[in-house]
Amino acid sequence: MTSARPEPEARDPDLRRIPLFAGLTEPALALVAARTAATSVPAGTVLALEGSPCDPLHVVESGRVAASRTSAAGRHARIRVDDPPVAIDKATALAGTEHLYTWTTLSHCRIRRLPRRLFLHLVETEPSVALQTARHLATQSNRARGDFLDAVVHDPLHRTLRRLTELADADGVAALVDGQQGLADELGLSRVTVNRALQQLVRRGDIRLTRGRVELTRQERLPVAVLGGPSSTPAGAGRR
């Protein structure tokens, strides 16, 4: 793992900007400030290995991280991670189990490491932390169930289009920060499969491809296309 460098306390952002700490009482906020420090972490740093204990809890203040797993056969998958600021893997910290994924920084990040014991103390004594954690875990649970159902019900074309609509901004532009490979990893598909899906969407007139981004050209039709458009291959069939 790459070593990290603590930053001067004067440069730490306001802790209340972090959802997990936003509603803390002043004594609890002071405790977190005293027990944690913002750390500058370069891209490519392994924050936690699959199978390692979830202690401390990593709070990402800025930058991008990925949670991934690679099978013995070399198949790679990546789960979605919310934009910062966010505390990652709260479910594992609560359960006291080991990390299910390897967590790696994709860009330069500011990380705050919260000891698991302190996190559990905040959950038990600070209602705002318990509520924020419950809401976050409920959102993740619903998302995971939705992703599973998409994988079972929809083919790669529909799954790719649905993810693009989720990534798109108000102008209908989805930035592929990690390229087509990153999109493929999130969907559990091969890059070749995602590329084919993108090219088919281009031919249908649903999207335009430019370097590192996708423009949705018919946003008003996307929900219909995603849920009821023509299906060429059942989910789970063929090569991925």
Backbone torsions as a table, in degrees:
resi	resn	phi	psi	omega
1	MET	NA	147.9	178.7
2	THR	-81.0	136.9	-179.9
3	SER	-68.2	151.7	-179.1
4	ALA	-113.9	155.5	-175.6
5	ARG	-119.1	116.2	176.9
6	PRO	-61.6	138.8	179.3
7	GLU	-95.3	157.3	178.2
8	PRO	-58.1	141.7	-177.4
9	GLU	-58.3	-30.9	-178.2
10	ALA	-63.6	-20.7	-178.2
11	ARG	-93.8	-4.8	179.8
12	ASP	-64.3	137.0	177.0
13	PRO	-71.7	167.9	177.3
14	ASP	-63.1	122.4	-178.4
15	LEU	-59.4	-28.3	-177.9
16	ARG	-71.2	-9.4	174.5
17	ARG	-74.9	-17.0	-179.8
18	ILE	-87.7	121.3	-174.7
19	PRO	-51.0	-38.7	-178.1
20	LEU	-62.3	-29.5	-176.1
21	PHE	-106.6	-0.5	-170.7
22	ALA	-59.6	-35.6	-176.1
23	GLY	-104.6	16.0	-178.4
24	LEU	-64.6	146.0	170.1
25	THR	-68.6	160.5	-177.7
26	GLU	-59.1	-43.1	178.0
27	PRO	-61.7	-40.1	179.5
28	ALA	-67.5	-38.8	178.4
29	LEU	-63.3	-41.5	178.3
30	ALA	-64.3	-35.9	178.7
31	LEU	-65.3	-44.0	178.6
32	VAL	-63.3	-43.2	179.5
33	ALA	-61.6	-36.6	-178.3
34	ALA	-75.8	-28.3	-173.7
35	ARG	-99.1	-6.2	-178.7
36	THR	-132.3	162.6	176.4
37	ALA	-146.7	141.1	176.0
38	ALA	-67.2	139.7	-177.1
39	THR	-129.5	137.3	176.5
40	SER	-88.6	122.9	-175.2
41	VAL	-126.0	125.6	-179.0
42	PRO	-74.8	163.8	176.1
43	ALA	-62.1	146.4	179.2
44	GLY	87.3	5.2	179.6
45	THR	-82.3	131.4	174.4
46	VAL	-83.1	115.0	179.7
47	LEU	-82.1	-37.0	-179.1
48	ALA	-157.5	141.0	179.6
49	LEU	-95.2	146.1	172.7
50	GLU	-54.6	130.1	179.7
51	GLY	92.3	-5.9	179.4
52	SER	-89.9	155.9	179.4
53	PRO	-62.5	144.7	179.7
54	CYS	-87.7	73.5	177.5
55	ASP	-156.9	114.9	10.7
56	PRO	-86.0	176.4	171.4
57	LEU	-86.4	127.7	-178.2
58	HIS	-91.0	124.7	176.6
59	VAL	-106.6	113.6	-178.4
60	VAL	-88.7	112.4	-179.0
61	GLU	-86.0	-32.9	177.4
62	SER	-157.1	159.4	-178.7
63	GLY	96.7	-177.5	-176.8
64	ARG	-124.6	140.6	176.8
65	VAL	-129.7	161.3	178.6
66	ALA	-133.3	144.6	173.1
67	ALA	-111.8	120.0	-173.4
68	SER	-138.4	162.9	176.1
69	ARG	-145.0	139.8	178.1
70	THR	-120.5	128.9	-178.4
71	SER	-78.7	169.7	178.1
72	ALA	-62.1	-27.1	179.4
73	ALA	-84.0	-2.1	177.7
74	GLY	93.6	5.1	178.7
75	ARG	-78.0	132.6	-173.0
76	HIS	-114.2	136.4	177.5
77	ALA	-137.5	151.2	-178.4
78	ARG	-137.0	138.2	177.9
79	ILE	-96.0	160.3	178.8
80	ARG	-71.7	143.9	175.7
81	VAL	-126.5	131.5	-179.5
82	ASP	-63.4	154.6	177.1
83	ASP	-65.7	150.1	177.7
84	PRO	-71.0	159.2	-0.9
85	PRO	-77.7	137.9	-177.8
86	VAL	-155.9	143.5	172.8
87	ALA	-93.8	123.2	-173.2
88	ILE	-93.5	145.0	174.5
89	ASP	61.7	41.5	178.0
90	LYS	-63.0	-34.3	-179.2
91	ALA	-61.2	-42.5	179.9
92	THR	-67.4	-39.0	178.4
93	ALA	-64.3	-41.0	178.8
94	LEU	-65.0	-42.0	-176.5
95	ALA	-76.3	-19.4	-178.3
96	GLY	73.1	26.0	-179.4
97	THR	-102.9	-173.4	-177.5
98	GLU	-93.6	157.1	178.5
99	HIS	-59.1	133.8	176.4
100	LEU	-84.6	-15.6	-175.9
101	TYR	-134.8	165.9	169.3
102	THR	-94.8	127.2	-177.6
103	TRP	-101.8	125.9	-175.4
104	THR	-134.2	142.6	175.8
105	THR	-78.6	134.4	177.5
106	LEU	-95.3	-17.3	179.5
107	SER	-145.9	177.3	173.9
108	HIS	-61.4	132.1	-175.6
109	CYS	-129.9	156.8	166.2
110	ARG	-109.0	120.1	-174.9
111	ILE	-119.3	138.3	172.8
112	ARG	-117.9	125.1	-177.0
113	ARG	-98.6	116.7	-177.0
114	LEU	-104.0	115.2	179.1
115	PRO	-53.6	138.1	-177.4
116	ARG	-57.7	-40.0	-179.5
117	ARG	-61.0	-39.3	178.3
118	LEU	-68.9	-40.1	177.3
119	PHE	-59.0	-47.4	179.5
120	LEU	-63.3	-37.1	176.8
121	HIS	-61.6	-42.5	179.7
122	LEU	-66.2	-39.5	178.2
123	VAL	-60.9	-39.1	-176.5
124	GLU	-79.3	-26.8	-172.2
125	THR	-114.2	-16.2	-177.9
126	GLU	-115.8	105.8	-178.4
127	PRO	-55.0	-36.3	-178.0
128	SER	-64.3	-36.1	179.1
129	VAL	-69.6	-43.2	178.6
130	ALA	-61.7	-42.6	-178.6
131	LEU	-68.4	-45.0	-180.0
132	GLN	-63.4	-40.6	179.3
133	THR	-64.9	-43.4	179.7
134	ALA	-62.8	-43.9	179.4
135	ARG	-63.7	-42.6	-179.0
136	HIS	-63.8	-44.1	-179.2
137	LEU	-68.3	-35.1	176.8
138	ALA	-64.7	-41.6	177.9
139	THR	-62.5	-44.2	179.1
140	GLN	-64.0	-39.7	179.7
141	SER	-63.4	-46.2	178.4
142	ASN	-63.1	-39.1	179.1
143	ARG	-64.8	-43.4	-179.6
144	ALA	-63.0	-41.1	178.1
145	ARG	-65.8	-38.7	177.6
146	GLY	-64.4	-42.1	178.4
147	ASP	-63.2	-40.1	179.3
148	PHE	-63.8	-46.0	-179.7
149	LEU	-64.8	-38.1	176.6
150	ASP	-60.0	-42.9	-178.3
151	ALA	-64.9	-32.1	-178.9
152	VAL	-81.8	-41.5	-170.7
153	VAL	-90.0	-40.0	-170.6
154	HIS	-104.3	153.6	177.4
155	ASP	-83.9	172.5	-177.4
156	PRO	-57.4	-33.6	179.8
157	LEU	-61.4	-49.6	-178.7
158	HIS	-67.0	-39.7	-179.5
159	ARG	-65.1	-39.3	178.6
160	THR	-65.4	-44.8	-179.3
161	LEU	-65.4	-40.1	179.2
162	ARG	-62.2	-43.3	-179.5
163	ARG	-65.8	-37.2	178.2
164	LEU	-63.4	-39.6	178.7
165	THR	-65.4	-33.1	178.3
166	GLU	-71.5	-33.3	-178.4
167	LEU	-81.2	-20.8	-172.1
168	ALA	-68.1	145.1	175.6
169	ASP	-86.1	-170.5	-176.4
170	ALA	-63.5	-22.4	179.1
171	ASP	-91.5	4.1	179.1
172	GLY	79.5	23.0	-179.4
173	VAL	-109.5	125.4	177.5
174	ALA	-107.8	118.9	179.0
175	ALA	-84.9	125.2	175.9
176	LEU	-95.4	80.1	-173.6
177	VAL	-58.8	-37.7	-179.3
178	ASP	-105.1	20.2	176.8
179	GLY	71.0	-173.0	179.8
180	GLN	-65.4	-29.6	178.9
181	GLN	-65.1	-40.8	177.9
182	GLY	-63.5	-40.9	177.3
183	LEU	-63.5	-41.8	179.0
184	ALA	-63.1	-42.1	179.7
185	ASP	-61.8	-40.6	179.6
186	GLU	-65.1	-35.0	-177.0
187	LEU	-87.9	-8.2	-177.2
188	GLY	71.5	29.4	179.6
189	LEU	-117.4	168.4	174.8
190	SER	-81.6	158.9	177.7
191	ARG	-62.4	-36.3	179.5
192	VAL	-62.1	-43.1	-179.8
193	THR	-64.1	-43.3	179.2
194	VAL	-66.0	-40.1	178.3
195	ASN	-61.5	-42.2	177.6
196	ARG	-62.7	-41.7	179.3
197	ALA	-63.3	-43.0	179.4
198	LEU	-62.6	-42.9	-180.0
199	GLN	-65.0	-36.4	177.5
200	GLN	-67.3	-38.7	177.2
201	LEU	-66.1	-34.7	175.4
202	VAL	-63.6	-45.8	-179.2
203	ARG	-64.8	-32.7	177.9
204	ARG	-75.7	-13.6	-179.1
205	GLY	86.4	12.2	-179.5
206	ASP	-79.3	-29.6	-175.4
207	ILE	-140.8	162.4	167.7
208	ARG	-124.1	135.4	-179.2
209	LEU	-100.2	131.1	169.3
210	THR	-130.6	175.0	-176.3
211	ARG	-63.4	115.8	175.4
212	GLY	76.4	8.1	-179.4
213	ARG	-155.1	158.8	178.9
214	VAL	-128.2	130.0	177.9
215	GLU	-104.1	123.0	176.4
216	LEU	-80.4	120.4	-172.3
217	THR	-96.5	-16.3	-178.8
218	ARG	-134.6	66.9	-173.0
219	GLN	-61.7	-33.7	-176.9
220	GLU	-68.2	-18.4	-178.5
221	ARG	-98.8	-8.9	-171.6
222	LEU	-61.9	-44.4	179.8
223	PRO	-58.8	-39.1	178.6
224	VAL	-66.5	-42.9	-178.9
225	ALA	-63.9	-40.0	-178.0
226	VAL	-67.2	-44.9	-171.9
227	LEU	-88.6	-26.9	-173.1
228	GLY	-136.4	12.8	-179.0
229	GLY	-72.8	172.6	-178.9
230	PRO	-63.1	139.8	-179.2
231	SER	-114.3	126.1	-177.1
232	SER	-98.3	-28.9	-175.9
233	THR	-140.5	125.6	177.7
234	PRO	-60.1	146.8	179.1
235	ALA	-59.5	136.4	178.5
236	GLY	90.9	-9.9	-179.8
237	ALA	-94.5	156.6	175.8
238	GLY	76.9	-174.8	-179.5
239	ARG	-82.8	147.0	179.1
240	ARG	-128.5	NA	NA
